[in-house]
């Protein structure tokens, strides 16, 4: 009888070790996948930029500063090696693209150009996907961190050497409320 009880207790302990190991690995893999999705969307955005600039250059010959800013931001994104540097470069590119779209308001022919409108819609769509991928990443971090900090997950996380992960954060400049004046 005692042998059965010991056997059942050992089986439960083994099942818990397996369950928590698999759970932590699955959550970590989900985080890696969502980071890859952010990377894919940033690359997609970066690939659209040359087409956007080509359609804009003819209309905005004297707006070289904005075009240079977009080009430099794109180069930084393409050369970024860590996710942190990619996110930072992506933010710079997003900011530079906003200036191009703002300048386009002064060029009615550009604003009505079919290629420009299509590229603008594509970039808007990609921005939404980047935002969704960032949210998905942070949701994965939340689940993972909850699993690593609640009992008994904390015990198993320490056994497996798993530590909490950091959320993606936006730059303080992006938190500023846009100034709108009429």
Secondary structure, DSSP 8 states (H G I E B T S, - for coil): -HHHHHHHHHHHHHHHHHHHHHHHHHHHHHHHHHHHHHHHHHHHHHHHHHHHHHHHHTT-TT-HHHHHHHHHHHHHHHH--SHHHHHHHHHHHHHHHHHHHHHHTT-HHHHH-HHHHHHHHHHHHHHHHHHHHHHHHHHHHHHHHHHHHSTTHHHHHHHTT----------HHHHS------
